[in-house]
Amino acid sequence: MENTVKKTPVSKRTSVKTSSTKVVVKTSKSTKTPELAKTVNLPKSVFGIETINSQAIFDVILSERASRRQGTHKVKSRAEVSGTGKKPWRQKGTGRARAGSMRSPIWVGGGRAFGPTNERNYNLKVNKKVRSLAFFGALSQLAKNNQVIVKSFKLNDYSTKSIVKELTELKVEKLRNILIISNDEKVFKSSNNLQNVVVTKVTSILVEQLIQADVLIIGKEDIKYLEGLVK
């Protein structure tokens, strides 16, 4: 007697309707420029260059990066590796290739031919006029975008909270890159814990720092020093 298997009907596929929802992208407030910079009168000799040369800025940034590069890479030549100077075997009659030293570059453990040395200099030369054009051009770009605040930073004690408090009063604490020009050692050490704050002296300002900065905080004395650099 044969067993009959009942076939159950296959259910029809149901279409699922997906509701389309609009995705709203919220813009962060970290890109807003401070409103206090609009009321500041800056000297045109330092912050008033009309045409900004982007090629000069690019060349100076490459030169600044190259000057910070340390040539600490070093390999040993055949004169520096350890090993005997004796000829491994006689010149003829052995059937092997002639060899004069075990410190040869073709031997395992031998010296390296034409390897890197620490005497290499990576500095790139940039003319003084090009460097000054890039430096004052970067300052002028910050001034045009209202990203310069004239204020001298000085602290009575080592305190990170005091720096955050002053930045909060200026309404710039949420910016990603804050560049402060100061000669105070307490300001340097107190800002080490702040990832979005860079403190440097007026004599050590880099063009790359000015390009990356969202706001520049500089004192009146430092501005007078920059005016003295203009020729």
HUGI-V497911 format. One record per residue. RES is the residue in one letter. SS is DSSP state (hx for helix, st for strand, lp for the rest). Layout:
[[RES SS] [RES SS]]
This chain:
[[M lp] [E lp] [N lp] [T lp] [V lp] [K lp] [K lp] [T lp] [P lp] [V lp] [S lp] [K lp] [R lp] [T lp] [S lp] [V lp] [K lp] [T lp] [S lp] [S lp] [T lp] [K lp] [V lp] [V lp] [V lp] [K lp] [T lp] [S lp] [K hx] [S hx] [T hx] [K lp] [T lp] [P lp] [E hx] [L hx] [A hx] [K hx] [T hx] [V lp] [N lp] [L lp] [P lp] [K hx] [S hx] [V hx] [F hx] [G lp] [I lp] [E lp] [T lp] [I lp] [N lp] [S hx] [Q hx] [A hx] [I hx] [F hx] [D hx] [V hx] [I hx] [L hx] [S hx] [E hx] [R hx] [A hx] [S hx] [R lp] [R lp] [Q lp] [G lp] [T lp] [H lp] [K lp] [V lp] [K lp] [S lp] [R lp] [A lp] [E lp] [V lp] [S lp] [G lp] [T lp] [G lp] [K lp] [K lp] [P lp] [W lp] [R lp] [Q lp] [K lp] [G lp] [T lp] [G lp] [R lp] [A lp] [R lp] [A lp] [G lp] [S lp] [M lp] [R lp] [S lp] [P lp] [I lp] [W lp] [V lp] [G lp] [G lp] [G lp] [R lp] [A lp] [F lp] [G lp] [P lp] [T lp] [N lp] [E lp] [R lp] [N lp] [Y lp] [N lp] [L lp] [K lp] [V lp] [N lp] [K hx] [K hx] [V hx] [R hx] [S hx] [L hx] [A hx] [F hx] [F hx] [G hx] [A hx] [L hx] [S hx] [Q hx] [L hx] [A hx] [K hx] [N lp] [N lp] [Q lp] [V st] [I st] [V st] [K lp] [S lp] [F lp] [K lp] [L lp] [N lp] [D lp] [Y lp] [S lp] [T hx] [K hx] [S hx] [I hx] [V hx] [K hx] [E hx] [L hx] [T hx] [E hx] [L lp] [K lp] [V lp] [E lp] [K lp] [L lp] [R lp] [N lp] [I st] [L st] [I st] [I st] [S lp] [N lp] [D lp] [E hx] [K hx] [V hx] [F hx] [K hx] [S hx] [S lp] [N lp] [N lp] [L lp] [Q lp] [N lp] [V st] [V st] [V st] [T st] [K lp] [V hx] [T hx] [S hx] [I lp] [L lp] [V hx] [E hx] [Q hx] [L hx] [I hx] [Q hx] [A lp] [D lp] [V st] [L st] [I st] [I st] [G lp] [K hx] [E hx] [D hx] [I hx] [K hx] [Y hx] [L hx] [E hx] [G hx] [L hx] [V lp] [K lp]]
